[in-house]
Amino acid sequence: MAVSTRTSLALTRRPRRLRRTEAIRALVRETRLTPDCFIYPLFICAGEGVRREIGSMPGVFQLSVDEAIKEAAAAKGDGVPAVILFGLPETKDPEGSAAYDPDAPVQTAVRALKREVRDLLVMTDVCLCEYTSHGHCGIVEGDEIVNDLTVDQLVRAALSHAVAGADVVAPSDMMDGRVGAIRKTLDERGFDRTAIMSYAAKYCSGFYGPFREAAESTPQFGDRRSHQMDPGNVAEALREVEIDIEEGADIVLVKPALPYLDVLAKVKEHFGYPTAAYHVSGEYSMLKAAAQRGWLDEPRVMMESLIGIRRAGADMIITYYAREAARAL
């Protein structure tokens, strides 16, 4: 005769009650992911009718302005409120002078998007790496990136984006003093309503590889350790963020996202400031590659990654998954 070993436990607290059904789980969910926290990156190139897929980033394209309008409008239709633009100029030089050409792809795209896509928030990346012939983020003298001359060029680029109609300019270079210099110039020229989203804690990371293919910005020599942050440092990130806030940043950003969730959490907790995180190309491409091999359930890990970034403290997330995640939500 079988003897039951079931034990009746006198439990006063049963957390599983609130995990029993999807309706209950949704009701008590602490962190919510919504499409209006996504920012969609677009790579803008010259030409017309160009939609060129990036080999290391399936589903991401280099787009001419006319195609970028279509993509941005589709993203807005999916519920994504904002795009951030990266430029691929037709010509490059050691000073990155195309970065502030009013007829360059980014400036042209800003004007077109503000005209054609109603209520779209348009952000622009401000850096020289896409525009310099050597692929570095600033002016190079010998083996050194010269800080203050680089800041002068970044100010010119940011101003040209504001003139074109950008709502937010986003310096991503990690030069000292660039936020203050950009804020001062924008205010003096009557663009006091143009916001600054500073890449305040941008780490020197191996997760940027696919982006460099997309933006055609691979350094021709050396690396970016002299200006991007050491991955081992957290206190330094807090100092960088504090400086940028003091200089006038409206939003601060941590990049990359997933390997630096602790940094993201500390930044949000310490400053309580509007905080963004960049779910970067390498994070995206890893998930895509694993999913293509059947190793991961892509929709599930996509959402798990994004909710993790949100849970750590991000108010907004730059992600190549913006449209896919918005549709899933």
GIFEN-V511742 format. One record per pair of residues at least 12 apart in sequence whose ideal C-beta (glycine too) atoms are under 10 Angstrom apart, sorted by sequence separation. I is the first residue (numbers start at 1). J is the second residue. D is the distance in Angstrom with one decimal. If there is no record, write none. Layout:
# GIFEN-V511742
i={I,I}
j={J,J}
d={D,D}
This chain:
# GIFEN-V511742
i={50,51,52,71,87,89,110,128,138,139,157,158,182,183,240,241,254,264,305,50,51,72,91,109,110,137,138,139,158,169,183,241,254,264,306,43,49,50,87,90,110,136,139,157,169,182,253,254,263,287,288,305,47,49,50,51,52,68,89,90,109,138,154,183,237,252,286,287,306,45,46,47,48,50,51,88,89,106,138,155,157,180,182,208,252,261,305,306,43,45,47,48,49,50,51,68,87,88,89,107,128,137,154,169,179,237,260,287,302,42,43,44,45,46,47,48,49,50,87,88,106,132,154,178,179,260,284,287,303,307,41,42,43,44,45,46,47,48,51,86,87,106,154,179,204,205,252,257,258,286,302,306,42,43,44,45,47,51,85,86,87,106,151,153,158,162,178,179,204,208,257,305,42,44,85,87,132,154,158,161,178,179,203,204,252,253,254,255,256,257,258,259,284,303,45,63,85,87,128,131,151,153,169,202,204,241,251,252,253,254,255,256,257,258,283,299,302,303,306,44,45,127,150,154,155,158,159,162,163,204,205,237,250,251,252,253,254,255,256,257,259,279,298,302,306,44,62,64,85,106,151,154,158,162,174,204,205,249,250,251,252,253,254,255,256,258,259,42,43,63,85,105,106,128,150,151,153,154,157,158,161,166,169,170,171,172,174,202,203,204,206,229,231,237,238,241,242,249,251,253,255,256,258,299,303,42,62,83,99,100,104,127,128,131,147,149,150,151,152,155,156,159,163,167,168,169,170,171,172,173,174,202,203,204,205,229,234,237,241,245,256,257,279,283,298,299,302,303,42,83,99,104,126,127,148,150,151,154,155,158,159,162,163,167,168,169,170,171,172,174,201,202,203,204,228,236,237,240,241,256,279,85,99,100,126,145,147,148,150,151,154,155,158,162,163,166,167,168,169,170,171,174,201,203,231,234,238,242,245,258,299,300,42,99,126,128,145,146,147,148,151,152,155,156,159,162,165,166,168,169,170,171,173,174,199,200,203,231,234,237,238,241,242,244,277,279,299,42,83,98,99,101,126,127,145,147,148,151,155,159,161,167,172,174,203,233,237,241,279,40,96,97,99,100,126,147,151,154,155,162,163,171,229,235,242,278,40,96,98,99,125,126,159,162,201,231,234,238,241,277,288,42,95,96,98,99,124,126,148,152,158,161,162,201,234,237,238,276,277,287,288,40,83,94,96,97,98,124,126,203,229,241,287,40,96,97,126,137,138,159,201,202,277,279,284,285,39,40,52,92,95,96,124,125,137,138,139,158,201,277,278,283,284,38,68,72,76,83,84,85,87,94,95,96,124,136,137,138,200,201,275,277,283,284,40,50,68,81,82,83,84,85,86,87,92,93,94,95,96,123,124,137,158,200,201,202,275,276,277,278,279,280,283,44,81,82,83,84,85,86,92,93,94,96,122,200,201,275,276,277,278,279,280,281,35,38,40,65,68,69,72,73,77,80,81,82,83,84,85,87,91,92,93,94,96,124,126,138,200,201,274,275,276,277,278,279,280,38,39,40,42,44,45,46,47,64,65,68,72,76,80,82,83,84,86,89,92,93,96,124,199,200,272,274,275,276,277,278,279,38,39,40,41,42,43,44,45,46,63,75,76,88,89,91,92,94,96,122,124,198,200,273,274,276,277,279,35,36,37,38,39,40,41,42,43,44,45,46,47,62,65,66,69,73,74,76,86,87,88,89,92,95,96,122,123,124,126,127,129,198,200,201,269,270,279,35,36,37,38,39,40,41,42,43,44,45,46,64,65,68,69,72,73,76,86,87,95,122,123,124,125,126,127,128,129,200,264,268,269,34,35,36,37,38,39,40,41,42,43,44,45,46,64,65,68,72,73,75,76,94,95,121,122,123,124,125,126,127,128,198,199,200,264,267,268,35,36,63,65,66,69,70,71,94,121,122,123,124,125,126,127,198,264,265,266,267,268,279,65,69,70,73,94,120,121,123,124,125,126,127,128,197,198,200,208,258,261,264,265,266,267,268,65,68,69,72,125,127,196,207,208,257,258,261,264,265,68,198,200,207,257,260,263,264,265,66,72,107,110,114,115,174,198,199,205,206,207,258,261,262,263,264,65,69,106,110,113,114,127,173,176,196,198,200,201,202,203,205,207,257,258,261,110,111,112,113,114,126,174,175,196,197,198,200,201,202,203,207,257,260,261,100,104,107,110,111,112,113,114,174,195,196,197,198,199,200,201,202,203,206,207,256,257,261,95,96,99,100,106,107,110,111,173,174,195,196,197,198,199,200,201,202,205,258,95,99,100,101,106,109,110,111,173,174,195,196,197,198,199,200,205,254,257,97,100,101,104,107,108,110,126,172,194,195,196,197,199,203,46,95,96,99,100,103,104,107,109,110,203,257,46,47,95,96,99,100,102,106,107,202,254,46,97,98,99,100,101,102,107,201,254,44,45,96,97,100,104,106,203,254,257,44,96,99,100,102,103,183,187,253,257,43,44,46,99,102,186,201,257,43,44,100,180,184,201,253,255,42,44,45,176,179,180,183,184,251,44,137,179,182,183,201,251,253,44,174,177,178,179,180,181,182,183,201,215,42,176,177,179,180,181,182,183,200,211,214,44,179,180,213,44,178,179,180,211,212,87,124,126,177,179,208,210,211,42,126,176,179,200,207,209,210,211,123,125,126,127,207,208,209,210,213,124,126,171,179,200,207,208,209,210,211,87,121,123,125,201,207,208,210,211,127,200,205,207,210,85,200,201,202,206,207,209,210,135,145,150,197,199,203,205,207,143,144,171,198,202,205,207,210,140,143,145,147,170,195,197,199,207,40,42,44,135,137,140,147,85,135,136,140,145,170,172,174,39,41,43,84,129,130,135,137,140,144,145,168,171,40,129,135,136,143,168,170,172,39,41,84,130,131,135,136,82,85,130,132,134,135,136,44,82,84,86,129,130,131,134,135,136,138,43,129,130,132,133,134,135,136,137,84,127,129,132,134,136,138,128,129,135,137,138,125,127,129,136,137,136,137,129,170,172,214,170,211,210,84,197,197,92,86,92,88,88,89,86,87,88,123,39,86,88,86,39,86,170,60,60,62,58,62,56,57,60,61,62,123,56,57,60,62,55,56,54,56,57,54,56,57,39,55,56,54,55,54,53,54,52,43,41,43,45,43,41,43,41,84,125,84,123,39,60,57,60,56,57,59,60,56,58,54,57,58,56,57,60,56,59,55,58,54,57,58,56,56,58,58,82,84,81,83,82,39,41,41,37,39,41,80,83,39,41,82,38,81,80,41,79,80,78,79,78,80,81,77,78,79,80,75,76,78,79,80,75,78,79,74,77,78,76,77,78,79,75,78,71,60,59,60,58,59,57,59,59,54,38,37,33,37,33,37,33,32,33,31,33,34,31,33,37,39,41,29,31,32,33,37,38,39,40,41,42,31,32,37,38,39,40,41,31,36,37,38,39,40,30,31,38,40,41,37,40,38,39,40,33,38,37,38,40,35,38,35,37,38,37,35,36,34,35,38,33,34,35,33,35,36,35,33,34,33,32}
j={62,63,64,83,99,101,122,140,150,151,169,170,194,195,252,253,266,276,317,63,64,85,104,122,123,150,151,152,171,182,196,254,267,277,319,57,63,64,101,104,124,150,153,171,183,196,267,268,277,301,302,319,62,64,65,66,67,83,104,105,124,153,169,198,252,267,301,302,321,61,62,63,64,66,67,104,105,122,154,171,173,196,198,224,268,277,321,322,60,62,64,65,66,67,68,85,104,105,106,124,145,154,171,186,196,254,277,304,319,60,61,62,63,64,65,66,67,68,105,106,124,150,172,196,197,278,302,305,321,325,60,61,62,63,64,65,66,67,70,105,106,125,173,198,223,224,271,276,277,305,321,325,62,63,64,65,67,71,105,106,107,126,171,173,178,182,198,199,224,228,277,325,63,65,106,108,153,175,179,182,199,200,224,225,273,274,275,276,277,278,279,280,305,324,67,85,107,109,150,153,173,175,191,224,226,263,273,274,275,276,277,278,279,280,305,321,324,325,328,67,68,150,173,177,178,181,182,185,186,227,228,260,273,274,275,276,277,278,279,280,282,302,321,325,329,68,86,88,109,130,175,178,182,186,198,228,229,273,274,275,276,277,278,279,280,282,283,67,68,88,110,130,131,153,175,176,178,179,182,183,186,191,194,195,196,197,199,227,228,229,231,254,256,262,263,266,267,274,276,278,280,281,283,324,328,68,88,109,125,126,130,153,154,157,173,175,176,177,178,181,182,185,189,193,194,195,196,197,198,199,200,228,229,230,231,255,260,263,267,271,282,283,305,309,324,325,328,329,69,110,126,131,153,154,175,177,178,181,182,185,186,189,190,194,195,196,197,198,199,201,228,229,230,231,255,263,264,267,268,283,306,113,127,128,154,173,175,176,178,179,182,183,186,190,191,194,195,196,197,198,199,202,229,231,259,262,266,270,273,286,327,328,71,128,155,157,174,175,176,177,180,181,184,185,188,191,194,195,197,198,199,200,202,203,228,229,232,260,263,266,267,270,271,273,306,308,328,72,113,128,129,131,156,157,175,177,178,181,185,189,191,197,202,204,233,263,267,271,309,71,127,128,130,131,157,178,182,185,186,193,194,202,260,266,273,309,72,128,130,131,157,158,191,194,233,263,266,270,273,309,320,75,128,129,131,132,157,159,181,185,191,194,195,234,267,270,271,309,310,320,321,74,117,128,130,131,132,158,160,237,263,275,321,75,131,132,161,172,173,194,236,237,312,314,319,320,75,76,88,128,131,132,160,161,173,174,175,194,237,313,314,319,320,75,105,109,113,120,121,122,124,131,132,133,161,173,174,175,237,238,312,314,320,321,78,88,106,119,120,121,122,123,124,125,130,131,132,133,134,161,162,175,196,238,239,240,313,314,315,316,317,318,321,83,120,121,122,123,124,125,131,132,133,135,161,239,240,314,315,316,317,318,319,320,75,78,80,105,108,109,112,113,117,120,121,122,123,124,125,127,131,132,133,134,136,164,166,178,240,241,314,315,316,317,318,319,320,79,80,81,83,85,86,87,88,105,106,109,113,117,121,123,124,125,127,130,133,134,137,165,240,241,313,315,316,317,318,319,320,80,81,82,83,84,85,86,87,88,105,117,118,130,131,133,134,136,138,164,166,240,242,315,316,318,319,321,78,79,80,81,82,83,84,85,86,87,88,89,90,105,108,109,112,116,117,119,129,130,131,132,135,138,139,165,166,167,169,170,172,241,243,244,312,313,322,79,80,81,82,83,84,85,86,87,88,89,90,108,109,112,113,116,117,120,130,131,139,166,167,168,169,170,171,172,173,244,308,312,313,79,80,81,82,83,84,85,86,87,88,89,90,91,109,110,113,117,118,120,121,139,140,166,167,168,169,170,171,172,173,243,244,245,309,312,313,81,82,109,111,112,115,116,117,140,167,168,169,170,171,172,173,244,310,311,312,313,314,325,112,116,117,120,141,167,168,170,171,172,173,174,175,244,245,247,255,305,308,311,312,313,314,315,113,116,117,120,173,175,244,255,256,305,306,309,312,313,117,247,249,256,306,309,312,313,314,116,122,157,160,164,165,224,248,249,255,256,257,308,311,312,313,314,116,120,157,161,164,165,178,224,227,247,249,251,252,253,254,256,258,308,309,312,162,163,164,165,166,178,226,227,248,249,250,252,253,254,255,259,309,312,313,153,157,160,163,164,165,166,167,227,248,249,250,251,252,253,254,255,256,259,260,309,310,314,149,150,153,154,160,161,164,165,227,228,249,250,251,252,253,254,255,256,259,312,150,154,155,156,161,164,165,166,228,229,250,251,252,253,254,255,260,309,312,153,156,157,160,163,164,166,182,228,250,251,252,253,255,259,103,152,153,156,157,160,161,164,166,167,260,314,104,105,153,154,157,158,160,164,165,260,312,105,156,157,158,159,160,161,166,260,313,104,105,156,157,160,164,166,263,314,317,105,157,160,161,163,164,244,248,314,318,105,106,108,161,164,248,263,319,106,107,163,243,247,264,316,318,106,108,109,240,243,244,247,248,315,109,202,244,247,248,266,316,318,110,240,243,244,245,246,247,248,249,267,281,109,243,244,246,247,248,249,250,267,278,281,112,247,248,281,113,247,248,249,280,281,157,194,196,247,249,278,280,281,113,197,247,250,271,278,280,281,282,195,197,198,199,279,280,281,282,285,197,199,244,252,273,280,281,282,283,284,161,195,197,199,275,281,282,284,285,202,275,280,282,285,161,276,277,278,282,283,285,286,212,222,227,274,276,280,282,284,221,222,249,276,280,283,285,288,219,222,224,226,249,274,276,278,286,120,122,124,215,217,220,227,166,216,217,221,226,251,253,255,121,123,125,166,211,212,217,219,222,226,227,250,253,123,212,218,219,226,251,253,255,123,125,168,214,215,219,220,167,170,215,217,219,220,221,130,168,170,172,215,216,217,220,221,222,224,130,216,217,219,220,221,222,223,224,172,215,217,220,222,224,226,217,218,224,226,227,215,217,219,226,227,227,228,224,276,278,320,278,320,320,197,316,318,216,211,217,214,215,216,214,215,216,251,168,215,217,216,170,217,318,210,211,213,210,214,209,210,213,214,215,276,210,211,214,216,210,211,210,212,213,211,213,214,197,213,214,213,214,214,214,215,214,211,211,214,216,215,214,216,215,276,318,278,318,253,281,281,284,281,282,284,285,282,284,281,284,285,284,285,288,285,288,285,288,285,288,289,288,289,291,292,316,318,316,318,318,276,278,279,276,278,280,319,322,279,281,322,279,322,322,284,322,323,322,323,323,325,326,323,324,325,326,322,323,325,326,327,323,326,327,323,326,327,326,327,328,329,326,329,323,320,320,321,320,321,320,323,324,320,306,306,303,309,306,310,307,307,308,307,309,310,308,310,314,316,318,307,309,310,311,315,316,317,318,319,320,310,311,316,317,318,319,320,311,316,317,318,319,320,311,312,319,321,322,319,322,321,322,323,317,322,322,323,326,322,325,323,325,326,326,325,326,325,326,329,325,326,327,326,328,329,329,328,329,329,329}
d={6.6,5.9,9.0,8.3,7.5,7.3,5.6,10.0,3.1,9.5,8.3,8.9,9.2,9.9,8.7,9.3,9.4,9.4,9.5,6.4,7.7,9.3,9.8,8.3,9.5,7.2,8.3,8.5,6.7,6.7,6.2,8.4,6.0,5.4,6.6,9.4,9.9,3.8,9.4,8.3,6.5,9.1,6.7,8.7,9.8,6.2,9.2,9.0,9.4,5.6,9.5,8.6,9.5,6.3,9.1,9.6,9.3,8.2,5.6,8.3,8.9,7.3,9.4,9.9,9.8,6.6,9.6,6.4,6.8,9.4,10.0,9.5,5.3,8.4,4.9,9.3,6.7,9.8,8.0,9.4,9.7,9.8,9.0,8.8,9.3,8.4,8.1,9.4,7.4,4.7,4.5,7.9,6.6,6.2,9.4,7.7,5.9,6.3,8.7,8.5,9.4,9.1,5.9,7.7,6.0,7.3,8.1,9.8,8.8,9.1,7.1,7.8,6.7,6.9,8.6,5.7,6.8,9.4,4.8,9.0,5.7,9.9,9.6,9.6,9.9,9.8,9.0,7.0,8.9,9.7,7.9,8.5,4.8,6.1,5.9,8.5,9.0,8.4,8.7,9.2,3.8,8.0,6.1,5.1,7.1,9.4,7.2,9.4,8.8,9.7,5.2,5.8,9.2,6.4,7.5,8.7,9.2,8.4,8.2,7.4,8.3,9.5,9.2,9.4,8.5,9.1,8.3,9.8,5.5,9.1,4.1,9.4,6.1,6.5,5.0,9.4,9.3,6.7,9.8,10.0,9.9,8.2,10.0,5.0,5.7,9.7,7.1,8.7,8.1,6.0,7.1,9.3,9.1,9.5,9.2,9.8,9.3,8.1,6.7,8.8,8.5,9.6,9.0,9.2,9.0,9.3,7.6,7.3,7.4,7.5,7.2,6.3,4.7,8.6,7.0,9.8,6.5,6.6,9.7,9.1,9.0,9.6,6.8,9.8,7.5,8.8,7.9,9.0,10.0,8.3,7.6,8.2,8.8,4.5,5.8,4.1,5.1,4.0,7.5,6.8,9.4,9.6,9.4,6.1,9.6,5.5,9.5,9.9,5.6,9.0,5.4,5.1,4.6,5.7,9.5,3.7,9.1,8.2,6.7,7.2,7.2,6.7,7.4,9.1,4.4,9.5,8.2,9.3,8.6,9.5,6.8,9.7,9.9,6.0,5.2,7.8,9.8,9.7,9.0,9.3,9.8,9.2,6.2,9.2,7.1,9.2,6.7,8.7,6.1,6.3,9.1,10.0,9.6,9.7,8.5,9.2,9.7,9.2,5.5,6.2,6.3,9.1,5.4,7.8,6.4,5.3,6.2,9.1,10.0,9.7,10.0,9.8,7.0,8.1,9.7,9.7,9.6,5.8,9.6,5.1,9.9,5.7,8.1,8.6,7.1,7.6,7.4,8.3,8.6,7.6,8.8,5.5,4.7,6.8,6.8,9.5,8.9,5.0,5.4,6.5,7.2,6.6,6.8,9.4,8.6,8.9,7.5,8.2,10.0,9.9,7.8,8.3,9.7,7.4,8.3,10.0,4.8,7.5,5.5,7.4,6.7,7.5,9.9,7.0,4.5,5.8,4.3,5.9,4.1,9.1,9.8,6.5,7.5,6.9,9.1,9.8,9.3,9.5,10.0,6.3,6.9,8.1,7.9,9.9,5.7,9.0,5.3,8.4,7.8,9.6,6.7,9.7,6.9,9.2,7.7,6.6,6.7,7.1,7.5,7.3,6.5,5.2,6.3,5.3,7.6,6.8,6.5,8.4,6.1,9.3,10.0,9.8,6.3,5.7,9.0,7.5,9.8,9.3,5.5,7.5,9.1,7.8,8.4,8.6,9.7,4.2,9.3,9.2,5.2,9.5,6.6,9.4,8.4,9.4,9.3,9.8,9.5,8.0,5.7,7.4,6.8,7.8,7.3,9.5,9.7,9.8,6.0,6.7,7.1,9.5,9.6,9.0,9.8,8.0,7.9,7.4,9.7,5.1,5.0,6.3,9.5,9.9,6.4,9.0,8.4,8.8,6.7,6.2,6.2,8.1,8.5,9.3,7.6,8.9,5.2,8.7,8.4,9.9,8.7,9.2,9.5,9.8,9.4,9.0,9.8,9.3,7.5,3.6,8.7,4.3,9.4,4.8,7.4,4.5,9.2,9.7,6.2,5.8,7.6,5.1,9.0,8.6,8.0,8.0,4.8,8.6,8.4,9.7,8.9,9.9,9.0,8.2,10.0,9.0,9.4,9.7,8.1,9.8,8.6,9.9,9.4,9.8,8.6,9.8,8.0,7.3,9.2,8.0,9.5,8.2,9.1,8.8,8.2,4.9,3.6,9.2,6.8,8.0,6.4,9.2,8.3,9.4,7.5,9.1,7.2,8.7,9.9,9.2,9.8,9.7,8.4,4.3,9.2,9.1,4.5,9.4,10.0,8.3,3.9,8.1,9.4,8.6,4.5,8.5,8.6,8.7,9.8,6.6,9.3,7.0,8.3,10.0,7.2,8.4,4.3,9.7,7.2,6.2,7.7,8.2,9.4,4.0,8.9,6.5,9.0,9.8,9.9,7.8,7.2,7.5,8.2,7.1,8.4,7.8,8.3,7.9,6.2,9.1,9.3,9.1,8.8,7.5,8.0,9.6,9.5,8.6,5.8,6.3,8.9,10.0,5.8,8.3,9.4,9.9,7.3,3.8,6.2,4.1,5.0,4.9,5.8,7.2,5.6,10.0,8.9,9.8,5.5,5.9,6.8,7.8,7.8,6.5,8.9,7.0,9.3,9.0,5.1,6.6,9.5,8.0,9.3,8.8,9.7,9.0,5.5,7.5,6.8,6.9,6.6,9.6,9.1,6.1,5.6,6.3,8.9,8.2,9.4,9.6,5.2,5.9,9.9,5.4,4.6,5.6,4.4,4.0,8.7,8.2,7.7,9.1,5.3,5.5,9.8,9.4,9.9,7.9,9.5,5.3,5.6,5.8,9.6,6.1,9.4,6.0,8.6,7.0,4.4,9.6,8.8,9.9,9.5,4.4,9.6,5.4,7.8,7.1,7.3,7.9,7.3,4.9,8.1,6.9,7.3,7.3,8.1,6.8,8.0,7.4,9.1,8.9,7.9,6.4,5.5,8.8,8.6,9.3,8.0,8.9,4.6,8.9,8.7,9.0,7.6,6.5,8.9,7.0,6.7,6.8,9.5,7.6,4.5,4.9,5.3,5.5,5.1,5.4,4.2,7.6,8.9,9.7,5.3,9.6,5.7,7.2,9.7,7.5,9.7,5.6,9.2,9.9,8.6,9.4,7.9,7.0,6.8,8.9,5.3,8.8,8.4,8.2,8.0,9.0,9.9,10.0,9.2,3.4,8.0,8.7,7.4,6.9,7.3,8.0,7.1,8.0,6.6,8.6,4.9,9.6,4.8,7.6,6.3,8.3,5.0,5.4,6.3,7.3,6.1,5.4,6.6,7.4,8.5,6.0,7.0,9.9,7.7,4.3,9.9,7.5,6.9,8.1,5.7,5.3,9.5,9.8,5.4,10.0,6.5,9.9,6.3,9.7,8.5,9.8,8.9,9.6,7.1,5.1,9.0,8.3,9.5,7.4,9.5,9.6,5.3,4.2,5.5,5.4,4.4,4.6,6.8,9.3,8.8,7.9,7.2,9.5,3.0,7.6,8.8,8.5,8.9,7.9,8.9,9.4,9.8,6.9,5.2,7.5,7.4,6.5,8.3,6.6,4.6,4.3,9.9,8.7,9.4,6.9,7.6,9.8,5.3,5.0,9.6,8.0,10.0,8.8,7.0,5.5,9.8,5.4,7.2,9.0,9.5,9.9,8.3,9.9,8.7,6.3,6.6,9.7,4.7,8.4,9.5,8.0,8.5,9.8,6.6,5.9,9.5,9.3,8.4,9.0,7.8,8.1,9.9,7.0,4.5,5.0,9.6,8.1,6.6,4.8,9.0,9.9,8.8,5.1,9.5,9.6,8.3,9.4,9.3,8.0,8.4,8.1,8.8,9.6,7.7,9.4,9.2,7.0,8.4,7.8,9.6,6.1,9.7,9.7,8.7,6.3,9.6,4.3,9.8,9.5,8.5,8.7,3.9,9.0,7.4,7.5,8.4,5.3,8.4,8.4,6.9,4.2,9.2,9.5,9.5,8.3,8.3,8.1,9.3,6.4,6.3,7.2,8.3,4.1,7.4,7.9,6.8,6.9,4.8,8.9,8.4,7.3,9.3,5.7,9.1,5.2,9.6,9.4,8.3,4.4,9.7,5.1,6.7,7.1,8.4,6.1,4.7,4.6,6.6,9.4,9.8,9.9,10.0,9.2,8.5,8.7,6.6,9.1,8.5,6.6,4.0,5.9,7.0,5.4,8.8,5.4,4.0,5.5,4.9,7.4,7.2,8.7,7.2,9.2,9.4,7.9,8.8,9.9,6.7,8.5,5.2,9.7,9.1,7.3,4.2,7.4,7.7,6.5,8.5,9.1,8.5,9.3,8.1,7.7,4.0,9.3,8.0,7.8,7.8,5.1,7.4,9.7,9.4,6.8,9.6,6.0,5.8,8.0,9.7,9.8,5.9,7.3,4.6,10.0,9.9,4.3,9.9,9.1,6.3,7.2,8.4,9.0,6.4,9.1,4.0,8.5,5.8,7.8,8.9,9.8,8.9,5.6,8.5,9.3,9.3,7.2,7.4,9.8,8.7,7.5,8.7,8.8,5.8,9.6,9.5,4.3,9.5,8.6,8.1,7.8,7.2,4.1,7.9,7.7,8.5,7.1,9.9,10.0,8.4,9.0,8.5,9.0,5.6,8.7,9.3,7.0,8.9,5.9,8.3,9.9,9.5,9.6,8.7,9.0,8.4,8.7,8.2,9.6,7.9,9.7,9.5,7.8,8.6,6.4,8.0,8.1,4.6,9.9,4.8,8.6,3.5,9.5,7.5,7.7,9.2,8.1,8.6,8.9,8.7,8.0,8.3,8.0,8.0,6.6,9.2,7.6,8.1,9.9,8.7,3.5,9.7,9.4,9.2,7.8,9.6,6.7,9.8,4.0,6.2,8.3,9.7,8.4,5.9,9.2,6.6,8.2,9.4,9.9,8.9,7.3,5.1,9.8,8.5,3.9,9.0,9.6,9.9,9.8,9.7,9.7,9.5,3.8,7.7,8.6,9.6,9.7,8.5,9.8,6.1,7.0,6.0,9.7,9.7,9.1,8.9,9.6,9.4,5.1,6.4,5.8,9.6,9.3,9.7,9.6,6.5,8.6,9.9,7.1,6.4,7.4,9.3,9.9,9.1,7.3,3.2,4.6,8.5,9.4,9.7,8.3,6.9,6.0,8.0,9.4,8.0,9.1,8.9,8.4,8.8,9.9,7.5,9.4,8.2,9.7,8.8,9.3,10.0,9.9,8.9,9.4,9.8,6.7,8.4,9.6,9.8,9.4,6.2,7.7,8.3,9.8,9.8,9.7,9.6,8.6,9.8,8.1,8.1,8.3,9.0,8.9,6.1,8.2,8.2,9.8,8.1,9.3,9.9,9.8,9.8,9.6,5.4,8.7,8.9,7.2,6.2,7.7,9.9,9.7,8.3,5.4,5.5,9.1,7.4,7.3,7.7,6.6,8.3,8.1,9.7,9.9,4.2,8.0,8.2,9.5,4.9,8.3,6.8,5.1,8.4,10.0,8.0,6.4,9.3,7.2,6.8,8.6,4.7,8.4,7.5,9.8,9.0,9.4,4.8,9.1,7.7,6.9,9.5,9.4,6.5,9.6,9.2,4.1,9.0,9.0,7.3,9.7,9.2,8.8,9.6,9.7,7.5,8.7,8.3,7.7,9.6,6.4,9.1,8.3,8.4,8.7,8.8,9.3,9.8,9.5,9.3,8.4,8.7,9.3,8.7,8.3,9.7,8.7,6.7,9.2,7.6,8.1,5.8,9.4,9.3,5.3,9.0,9.9,9.4,8.7,9.0,8.3,9.5,9.9,9.9,6.8,7.1,4.9,10.0,8.8,8.8,9.7,3.9,8.0,6.4,8.6,8.6,8.9,7.0,9.2,7.5,9.1,5.2,5.9,9.0,6.7,7.8,5.9,9.3,4.6,10.0,9.4,9.8,9.1,8.7,5.2,9.1,6.2,8.6,9.0,9.7,9.7,9.7,9.1,8.7,9.9,8.0,5.9,7.7,7.5,9.6,8.8,9.0,9.0,9.1,8.7,6.5,7.9,9.6,5.6,9.3,5.5,7.3,9.9,5.1,9.3,7.4,8.4,9.0,8.9,9.4,7.4,7.7,6.0,9.3,9.7,8.9,7.3,8.5,9.7,9.3,8.7,9.5,9.6,8.6,9.8,8.7,8.8,9.5,9.7,4.8,9.7,9.3,6.3,7.9,9.1,5.0,8.8,9.6,9.3,8.7,9.6,5.2,6.4,10.0,9.0,4.6,9.6,5.2,4.2,8.2,7.0,9.3,5.4,9.8,9.8,9.9,7.5,7.5,9.3,8.5,5.3,7.3,10.0,9.7,8.9,6.6,8.9,7.8,9.7,8.3,8.8,6.9,9.5,5.7,6.8,5.1,8.5,9.9,6.0,9.1,9.1,8.9,5.5,7.5,5.8,6.0,9.3,9.9,7.8,9.2,6.7,7.4,6.8,7.9,7.9,9.9,5.5,9.9,5.1,5.9,4.4,7.6,6.1,4.4,8.8,5.9,8.0,7.4,7.8,7.8,9.3,6.1,9.1,8.0,9.6,3.9,8.1,6.8,6.6,8.7,4.0,9.6,8.3,8.8,7.9,6.5,9.1,9.7,6.1,9.8,7.3,8.8,9.8,3.7,9.3,7.3,8.7,8.5,9.7,9.4,9.9,5.6,9.3,6.5,6.4,9.4}
